[in-house]
Structure formats: structure tokens, C-alpha cells
Amino acid sequence: MIMRERALPTHRAARFGKFASLATKVAGNVIAEGSKQWFKGERPQTRDLLLTPKNISQLTEQLAHLRGAAMKLGQMLSMDAGDIIEPELADILARLRASADPMPSKQLAKAMVDGLGENWKQHYLAFNFKPIASASIGQVHHAHSDSGDELAVKVQYPGIRKSIDSDVDNVGTLLSVVGLVPKGIDLSGLLEEAKKQLHDEADYGREAEYAVRYRNYLENDRDFVVPQIITEATCDTVLTMEFLNGVEIETLASVDQDTRDFVMTKLLGLLFREIFEFRVVQTDPNFANYLFLPETNQIGLLDFGACRDYNSVISDGYRNAFSSVVNQDNDGLNHALEQIGFFSEEINPEQRQSVLNLVSMACEPMLQDGCYDFEQSNLAQRLREAGTVLSMEEDYWHTPPADALFLHRKIGGLYLLASRLNAKVDVRSLVLPHV
């Protein structure tokens, strides 16, 4: 996707108009394409008419232009609900994880004034108006402090927080109307959780606090680097931090096996520490949240907007669940999942057993002595396929509690990364000290 400057629509009416316009364009394309094929004597399916390259392109472009909740919900759906949306939509939304159209300089300058005041430039020796990254909630700029240190400045798109609730509702409606979410699937639970998480992520002051917490958690762990937050140049809509020089984590697919195994061993080990020691998990599995620093052989952690606190009930529930899987105790796993909240609603015995089987499959790497080969195991795909079958059960998909959904989203993302890197990890040795 080519990045080009475009002013972000900030008013609710303007944003709603964009959604309505998009729906109208898609409908018009369906009628035009259907008529064309009809006159040729063909009888196309509605789904095929909806998922034309033209419609897919317009959906992608418009969500990238609206950014904010519109785009972030797309990212969340593609990660959290990949098992209930059409593959074509998953592909569209995957493109949105990487970039969005950046703000024009004038809109950016106003955002900086609104956040840090008229004298915002006093916090920086130099500030580059061209972003080095553009995403759903904000864009990142390179800067220098008075002492010459490199800084990364995340600037929130204007009007994003006010648009979250209406944008989430509009995107949910749009996806259903366009036909990219199967009939009978109730998105309401996920949409409400999406609103809550997006409000959290749009609070850069909250993110800064979690970054400080993680920096303290990991201060004696030389394998990780958490950027220092520059508090005097940080507010609810601007986040200034130390700049980390590294390479994108996905690029490690071409490096030596030892480095790939090292990175995934550390990331999975950190996940277990998050669940059982910190009781706070950074739940966004976006690969862009990690950097590898080749010169120091360290992993940089970049984003803390999606951090979620887990109470002792949930933490201990997963401790018991993992312990039960390791000891092949099906009754113990059943009780642990009840403690977490999986079976708080009515569920038939077959569905209950399907959930137990799915969780056991997710814990498969814990059962193997020695290194588990993520690429050869095809675990991420098998989990997706099993989840698809379960999610299509009537009145079941909404059952898992939100805390579990977001944690499983992180686990699935790390498994996918491990597969992409063709990593081999002794997961059993990582989890046993905790269970």
C-alpha cells in the first residue's frame, strides 16, 4: 500500500458519510458486475460479486483513509476472529496492519499544539515531519533531544477517541451488510470489547505508564529493551520515547537458526512471565511491536497500548490449565477452564469437549521433551481450522471470556511468528517452572 498524505476526517457526520459512501459503491459495483455477467448468460453467486478486486481495493483504501477505530477494528477482527471471517477479508485487513495514509503537515502541527502546547518544539532539538510509520491510532516520527539522543514520537490522529464508538458500530454494520461476516455470527461481544480496548489504546498516558512498568519488570533482563519514556514530552495524545535502532522481527526468517530460536524462546518465555509473574499481558500480537537489535542481540518491545491486567483468578486458572495439560489431566483442565470462565454459559457436552480439545492442542508444544518445531508442526493453521469448526456452532462463538480471547490472540500471534521464523523452542522447559 502506497503511503500518501490525506487529511483525516474528524467529525462524526463526515466519517459516517465515508462509510455510507463505501457501502453505496460496493452495492453499485455488485449490480454492475452482476448485470455484466447476467448478459453473458452466467449466474454468479452474490458472494463472488461482493469480493471482486474492485470492491476489495475500495474497502482497503477507505479503511486506511479513515484510520482509527475503523482500521484498528479491522486489524483486531483479522487477528481475533480470523476463524469467522472470509479469507478475502482477512487478506484485506492483513494489509492494514502495516500502514495507513499519514496526516498532512498542517494537521500534524495542530495535533502537536493540541497535545503539548504552542511551544511543543522546545522538547526537541529536531523533529522530522515525515512519519517513519503510520498505523491505525497514530503515526510515528523521528526526532532528537537537546542532548542529541534519538527519539520516537507517536502522534495520535485528531478526533480518533471521539469517533471510536460510532466507528466500531459502523464497521461492524458495514462488514455484515457487505457480506464478509457469515450470517448467524453475533459480533456484538467483540465489538464492545473492541471499543474498550481502543479507548485504552487511544490513551497515550496510560500506555506510558505500562511502558514504565515493563521497563521496571525487565530492568535486570538484558535480553529485552524497553524504550525510556520522555515524560515531559508525553500526554494523552503524544508519546515521546527513546528511539531503538533495530530490524523488523519478521526479517529474521533469513538469519541463522540459533538467532531465530533465541528470539522465539525469549518471547514465549516472556509471555509466561507476563501471565504468572507480572499478571499483565501486552495482548497485541502485531509483529511490528517487536524489533531485533543485532548489535546487542536484544529484543526491543515497542508498544504497550494493548496491555491488559489479569487478576489472580485468571492467572491461577491458566496455571492450573497448563499444569493439567502437562499432566494429561482432562478433569483438571475442565475445572481450570471453568475457573477462567469458559463455561459460564450453557454449553452442551460435545461443545465442552471440543473446547477442551482445542485448548489441549494449543498447549501441544508443552508436551514435547526438547525443542518443538513450529514450522513443521503446522500448529497455527490446525488451531485456526479447529477454531473455525467450533466458532460456527450456533450460539457458541461468543462464549469465551474477553480475558481469554485477548490472551489467546497473543498466544496465536506468537505461534504464527514462530512458524514464520521456522523456530524450534523447548516450550516445556519454559512453562514447567511456572506450573
C-alpha positions as CSV (number, residue, x, y, z in Angstrom):
1,M,0.0,0.0,0.0
2,I,1.4,3.4,-1.1
3,M,1.5,5.9,1.7
4,R,0.1,9.3,0.7
5,E,-0.8,12.3,2.8
6,R,-4.6,12.7,3.3
7,A,-6.4,14.7,5.9
8,L,-8.2,12.6,8.4
9,P,-12.0,13.2,8.6
10,T,-12.5,14.2,12.2
11,H,-16.3,14.9,12.5
12,R,-18.7,12.1,13.1
13,A,-21.0,13.1,10.3
14,A,-18.1,13.2,7.8
15,R,-16.9,9.8,8.9
16,F,-20.4,8.3,8.7
17,G,-20.6,9.7,5.2
18,K,-17.5,7.8,4.3
19,F,-19.0,4.5,5.5
20,A,-22.3,5.2,3.7
21,S,-20.4,6.1,0.5
22,L,-18.3,3.0,0.7
23,A,-21.4,0.8,1.1
24,T,-23.1,2.5,-1.8
25,K,-20.0,2.0,-4.0
26,V,-19.8,-1.7,-3.1
27,A,-23.5,-2.1,-3.9
28,G,-23.1,-0.3,-7.2
29,N,-20.2,-2.5,-8.2
30,V,-22.2,-5.6,-7.3
31,I,-25.1,-4.5,-9.6
32,A,-22.8,-3.5,-12.4
33,E,-20.7,-6.7,-12.3
34,G,-23.9,-8.9,-11.9
35,S,-25.6,-7.3,-14.9
36,K,-22.5,-7.8,-17.0
37,Q,-22.2,-11.5,-16.2
38,W,-26.0,-11.9,-16.5
39,F,-26.0,-10.7,-20.1
40,K,-23.2,-13.2,-20.8
41,G,-25.5,-15.9,-19.7
42,E,-23.7,-16.5,-16.4
43,R,-25.4,-16.9,-13.0
44,P,-22.9,-15.5,-10.5
45,Q,-23.1,-16.0,-6.7
46,T,-23.7,-12.9,-4.6
47,R,-20.5,-13.6,-2.6
48,D,-18.4,-13.7,-5.8
49,L,-19.9,-10.3,-6.8
50,L,-19.0,-8.8,-3.4
51,L,-15.5,-10.0,-3.4
52,T,-14.3,-8.6,-6.7
53,P,-10.8,-6.9,-6.9
54,K,-12.5,-3.5,-7.2
55,N,-14.6,-3.9,-4.1
56,I,-11.6,-5.3,-2.1
57,S,-9.5,-2.4,-3.2
58,Q,-12.1,0.2,-2.2
59,L,-12.6,-1.4,1.2
60,T,-8.9,-1.4,1.9
61,E,-8.4,2.1,0.7
62,Q,-11.3,3.6,2.7
63,L,-10.4,1.8,5.9
64,A,-6.8,3.1,5.6
65,H,-8.1,6.6,5.0
66,L,-10.5,6.6,8.0
67,R,-7.8,5.0,10.2
68,G,-8.6,5.0,13.9
69,A,-11.2,2.6,15.1
70,A,-12.3,1.7,11.6
71,M,-8.8,0.4,10.8
72,K,-8.0,-1.0,14.2
73,L,-11.2,-3.0,14.4
74,G,-10.2,-4.4,11.0
75,Q,-6.9,-5.4,12.5
76,M,-8.5,-6.9,15.6
77,L,-11.0,-8.9,13.5
78,S,-8.3,-10.3,11.3
79,M,-6.4,-11.5,14.4
80,D,-9.1,-12.3,16.9
81,A,-11.8,-13.6,14.6
82,G,-9.8,-14.9,11.7
83,D,-11.8,-18.1,12.1
84,I,-15.1,-16.5,11.4
85,I,-14.4,-14.0,8.6
86,E,-13.9,-14.8,4.9
87,P,-10.3,-15.4,3.8
88,E,-10.6,-12.4,1.3
89,L,-11.4,-10.0,4.2
90,A,-8.6,-11.5,6.3
91,D,-6.2,-10.6,3.4
92,I,-7.6,-7.1,3.2
93,L,-7.3,-6.5,6.9
94,A,-3.8,-8.0,7.0
95,R,-2.7,-5.2,4.6
96,L,-4.0,-2.7,7.1
97,R,-1.7,-3.8,9.8
98,A,1.3,-2.4,8.1
99,S,0.5,1.2,7.2
100,A,-2.1,4.0,6.7
101,D,-2.1,7.3,4.9
102,P,-0.2,9.8,7.0
103,M,-1.6,13.2,8.1
104,P,-0.7,16.3,6.1
105,S,1.9,18.5,7.9
106,K,-0.6,21.2,8.8
107,Q,-2.9,18.7,10.6
108,L,0.2,17.1,12.3
109,A,1.3,20.5,13.6
110,K,-2.1,21.2,15.0
111,A,-2.1,17.8,16.7
112,M,1.2,18.6,18.4
113,V,0.0,22.0,19.6
114,D,-3.2,20.5,20.9
115,G,-1.2,17.9,22.8
116,L,1.9,19.7,24.1
117,G,1.0,23.3,23.6
118,E,2.2,26.2,21.4
119,N,5.8,25.7,22.4
120,W,5.9,21.9,21.7
121,K,9.1,22.3,19.6
122,Q,11.0,23.2,22.8
123,H,11.0,19.5,23.7
124,Y,13.0,18.6,20.6
125,L,16.3,19.7,19.0
126,A,15.0,18.4,15.7
127,F,11.6,16.9,14.6
128,N,11.1,15.3,11.2
129,F,7.6,16.0,9.9
130,K,7.7,13.0,7.6
131,P,6.5,9.9,9.6
132,I,8.6,6.8,9.8
133,A,5.5,4.7,10.4
134,S,1.7,5.2,10.1
135,A,-0.8,2.9,11.7
136,S,-4.4,2.9,13.0
137,I,-4.4,5.2,16.0
138,G,-1.4,7.4,15.3
139,Q,1.8,7.8,13.3
140,V,5.5,7.8,14.5
141,H,8.1,10.5,13.8
142,H,11.8,10.6,14.3
143,A,13.2,13.4,16.5
144,H,16.3,14.3,18.5
145,S,16.5,15.6,22.1
146,D,18.6,18.6,23.2
147,S,21.3,16.2,24.2
148,G,21.3,14.7,20.7
149,D,19.6,11.4,21.6
150,E,17.3,9.9,19.0
151,L,13.6,9.9,19.9
152,A,10.5,8.3,18.5
153,V,7.4,10.4,18.8
154,K,4.0,8.8,18.4
155,V,1.3,11.3,17.5
156,Q,-2.4,10.4,17.7
157,Y,-4.7,11.2,14.8
158,P,-7.1,14.0,15.7
159,G,-10.6,13.1,16.6
160,I,-9.9,9.4,17.0
161,R,-11.1,9.0,20.6
162,K,-14.4,10.7,19.9
163,S,-15.0,8.5,16.8
164,I,-14.3,5.1,18.4
165,D,-17.8,4.0,19.4
166,S,-19.5,5.1,16.3
167,D,-16.7,3.9,14.0
168,V,-16.8,0.4,15.6
169,D,-20.5,0.2,15.1
170,N,-20.2,1.4,11.6
171,V,-17.5,-1.0,10.6
172,G,-19.4,-3.9,12.2
173,T,-22.5,-3.0,10.2
174,L,-20.5,-2.4,7.0
175,L,-18.9,-5.9,7.2
176,S,-22.2,-7.6,7.8
177,V,-24.0,-5.7,5.1
178,V,-21.2,-6.3,2.6
179,G,-21.4,-10.0,3.4
180,L,-18.0,-10.6,4.8
181,V,-19.2,-11.9,8.1
182,P,-21.3,-15.1,8.0
183,K,-24.9,-14.9,8.9
184,G,-25.8,-16.0,12.4
185,I,-22.5,-14.8,13.8
186,D,-23.0,-12.2,16.6
187,L,-20.3,-9.7,16.6
188,S,-21.7,-7.6,19.4
189,G,-19.5,-9.0,22.2
190,L,-16.3,-8.5,20.2
191,L,-17.4,-5.0,19.1
192,E,-17.9,-3.9,22.8
193,E,-14.5,-5.3,23.7
194,A,-13.0,-3.6,20.7
195,K,-14.4,-0.3,21.9
196,K,-13.0,-0.8,25.4
197,Q,-9.6,-1.7,24.1
198,L,-9.5,1.1,21.6
199,H,-10.3,3.6,24.3
200,D,-7.4,2.2,26.3
201,E,-5.0,2.3,23.3
202,A,-6.0,5.9,22.5
203,D,-4.8,7.0,25.9
204,Y,-1.1,7.5,25.5
205,G,-0.7,8.5,29.1
206,R,-2.0,5.0,30.1
207,E,0.4,3.4,27.5
208,A,3.3,5.4,29.0
209,E,2.5,4.1,32.5
210,Y,2.6,0.5,31.2
211,A,5.8,1.1,29.4
212,V,7.4,2.3,32.7
213,R,6.0,-0.8,34.4
214,Y,7.5,-3.2,31.8
215,R,10.8,-1.3,31.9
216,N,10.9,-2.0,35.7
217,Y,9.8,-5.6,35.3
218,L,12.7,-6.2,32.8
219,E,15.4,-4.0,34.2
220,N,17.6,-7.0,35.1
221,D,16.9,-8.9,31.9
222,R,19.5,-8.0,29.4
223,D,17.7,-9.8,26.6
224,F,15.0,-7.2,26.4
225,V,15.0,-3.4,25.9
226,V,12.0,-1.2,26.7
227,P,12.4,2.4,25.5
228,Q,12.6,5.1,28.1
229,I,9.6,7.4,28.2
230,I,10.2,11.1,28.0
231,T,7.5,12.2,30.4
232,E,7.8,15.9,29.8
233,A,7.0,15.4,26.1
234,T,4.2,12.9,26.7
235,C,0.5,13.5,27.1
236,D,-2.8,11.7,26.3
237,T,-2.2,12.2,22.5
238,V,1.6,12.4,22.1
239,L,4.0,9.8,23.3
240,T,7.8,10.5,23.2
241,M,10.3,7.8,23.9
242,E,13.8,6.6,23.3
243,F,14.4,5.5,19.7
244,L,15.6,1.9,19.2
245,N,17.7,1.0,16.2
246,G,16.8,-2.4,15.1
247,V,15.3,-4.6,12.3
248,E,11.8,-5.8,12.0
249,I,11.3,-9.1,13.7
250,E,9.9,-10.8,10.6
251,T,13.2,-10.2,8.7
252,L,14.9,-12.8,11.0
253,A,13.4,-15.5,8.8
254,S,16.6,-15.3,6.7
255,V,19.1,-15.4,9.6
256,D,20.8,-18.3,11.3
257,Q,18.7,-20.9,13.2
258,D,20.3,-20.1,16.6
259,T,19.1,-16.5,16.4
260,R,15.6,-17.4,15.4
261,D,15.3,-20.0,18.1
262,F,16.8,-17.5,20.7
263,V,14.2,-14.8,19.8
264,M,11.2,-17.1,20.0
265,T,12.4,-18.7,23.2
266,K,12.7,-15.3,24.8
267,L,9.3,-14.1,23.6
268,L,7.5,-17.2,24.7
269,G,9.3,-17.1,28.0
270,L,8.3,-13.5,28.4
271,L,4.6,-14.5,27.8
272,F,4.7,-17.0,30.7
273,R,6.2,-14.3,32.9
274,E,3.5,-11.9,31.9
275,I,0.8,-14.3,32.8
276,F,2.2,-15.7,36.0
277,E,4.6,-13.1,37.4
278,F,3.6,-9.7,36.1
279,R,-0.1,-10.6,35.8
280,V,-0.3,-8.1,33.0
281,V,-0.1,-9.1,29.3
282,Q,0.7,-7.0,26.2
283,T,-2.1,-8.6,24.2
284,D,-1.4,-7.1,20.7
285,P,0.4,-9.8,18.6
286,N,1.3,-7.4,15.8
287,F,4.8,-8.3,14.7
288,A,5.6,-4.5,14.3
289,N,5.6,-4.3,18.1
290,Y,9.0,-6.1,18.2
291,L,12.4,-5.2,17.0
292,F,15.6,-7.1,17.0
293,L,18.8,-5.2,17.8
294,P,21.6,-7.2,16.0
295,E,24.5,-5.2,17.6
296,T,23.5,-6.2,21.2
297,N,21.5,-9.3,20.4
298,Q,18.5,-7.9,22.2
299,I,14.7,-7.7,21.6
300,G,13.0,-4.3,21.6
301,L,9.5,-4.0,22.9
302,L,7.7,-1.1,21.3
303,D,4.0,-0.8,22.0
304,F,2.1,-1.1,25.3
305,G,-1.3,0.3,24.3
306,A,-3.0,-3.1,24.4
307,C,-1.7,-4.1,27.9
308,R,-4.4,-5.9,30.0
309,D,-4.2,-6.7,33.7
310,Y,-5.1,-10.3,34.8
311,N,-6.3,-11.0,38.3
312,S,-5.2,-14.0,40.3
313,V,-8.3,-16.0,39.4
314,I,-7.4,-15.8,35.7
315,S,-3.7,-16.2,36.2
316,D,-4.1,-19.2,38.6
317,G,-6.7,-20.6,36.2
318,Y,-4.2,-20.7,33.4
319,R,-1.5,-22.1,35.7
320,N,-3.9,-25.0,36.6
321,A,-4.9,-25.4,32.9
322,F,-1.3,-25.7,31.7
323,S,-0.4,-28.0,34.6
324,S,-3.4,-30.2,33.8
325,V,-2.3,-30.4,30.1
326,V,1.3,-31.3,31.1
327,N,0.0,-34.0,33.4
328,Q,-2.7,-35.1,30.9
329,D,-5.4,-34.5,33.5
330,N,-8.6,-33.9,31.5
331,D,-10.7,-33.4,34.6
332,G,-8.3,-30.8,35.9
333,L,-8.3,-29.0,32.6
334,N,-12.1,-28.9,32.7
335,H,-12.1,-27.4,36.2
336,A,-9.4,-24.9,35.2
337,L,-11.4,-23.7,32.2
338,E,-14.4,-23.3,34.4
339,Q,-12.3,-21.2,36.8
340,I,-11.2,-19.0,33.9
341,G,-14.9,-18.6,32.7
342,F,-15.1,-20.6,29.6
343,F,-18.2,-22.5,30.7
344,S,-20.1,-19.7,32.4
345,E,-22.9,-20.1,29.9
346,E,-24.9,-23.1,28.8
347,I,-22.9,-25.4,26.6
348,N,-23.6,-29.0,25.5
349,P,-21.2,-31.8,26.3
350,E,-19.9,-32.1,22.7
351,Q,-19.0,-28.4,22.6
352,R,-17.4,-28.6,26.0
353,Q,-15.2,-31.5,24.8
354,S,-14.4,-29.5,21.7
355,V,-13.1,-26.6,23.8
356,L,-11.0,-29.0,25.9
357,N,-9.5,-30.5,22.8
358,L,-8.8,-27.1,21.3
359,V,-7.0,-25.9,24.5
360,S,-5.1,-29.1,24.6
361,M,-4.0,-28.6,21.0
362,A,-2.9,-25.1,21.8
363,C,-0.7,-26.5,24.6
364,E,0.8,-29.2,22.4
365,P,4.3,-27.6,22.5
366,M,4.3,-28.1,26.3
367,L,4.0,-31.9,25.9
368,Q,7.2,-32.4,23.9
369,D,10.5,-33.0,25.6
370,G,13.1,-30.9,23.9
371,C,12.6,-28.5,21.0
372,Y,9.2,-28.1,19.3
373,D,9.4,-27.4,15.6
374,F,6.7,-24.7,15.0
375,E,7.1,-24.7,11.2
376,Q,6.8,-28.4,10.7
377,S,4.0,-28.9,13.2
378,N,1.6,-26.5,11.3
379,L,0.1,-25.8,14.7
380,A,-1.1,-22.3,13.9
381,Q,-3.1,-23.5,10.9
382,R,-4.5,-26.5,12.8
383,L,-5.7,-24.2,15.6
384,R,-7.4,-21.9,13.1
385,E,-9.2,-24.8,11.4
386,A,-10.3,-26.3,14.7
387,G,-11.5,-22.9,15.9
388,T,-13.4,-22.4,12.7
389,V,-15.5,-25.6,13.3
390,L,-16.2,-24.5,16.9
391,S,-16.9,-20.9,16.1
392,M,-19.6,-21.9,13.6
393,E,-21.6,-23.7,16.3
394,E,-24.8,-21.8,16.9
395,D,-24.8,-19.5,19.9
396,Y,-21.3,-20.7,20.9
397,W,-18.8,-18.3,19.4
398,H,-19.3,-15.5,22.0
399,T,-18.8,-17.9,24.9
400,P,-15.1,-17.4,25.7
401,P,-14.5,-14.6,28.2
402,A,-12.8,-11.4,26.9
403,D,-9.7,-12.0,29.1
404,A,-9.2,-15.4,27.4
405,L,-9.9,-14.1,23.9
406,F,-7.2,-11.4,24.2
407,L,-4.7,-13.8,25.8
408,H,-5.3,-16.5,23.1
409,R,-4.9,-13.8,20.5
410,K,-1.4,-13.1,21.8
411,I,-0.5,-16.8,22.0
412,G,-1.8,-17.4,18.5
413,G,0.3,-14.5,17.2
414,L,3.4,-15.8,18.8
415,Y,2.8,-19.2,17.4
416,L,2.4,-17.7,14.0
417,L,5.6,-15.7,14.4
418,A,7.4,-18.9,15.5
419,S,6.1,-20.6,12.4
420,R,7.2,-17.7,10.1
421,L,10.7,-17.8,11.6
422,N,10.8,-21.6,11.4
423,A,11.8,-21.6,15.0
424,K,12.5,-24.6,17.3
425,V,11.7,-23.9,21.0
426,D,11.8,-26.0,24.2
427,V,8.4,-24.7,25.4
428,R,8.1,-27.4,28.1
429,S,11.2,-26.1,29.9
430,L,9.8,-22.6,29.8
431,V,6.4,-23.4,31.3
432,L,7.4,-26.0,33.9
433,P,8.9,-23.5,36.4
434,H,5.5,-21.7,36.5
435,V,3.2,-24.7,36.8
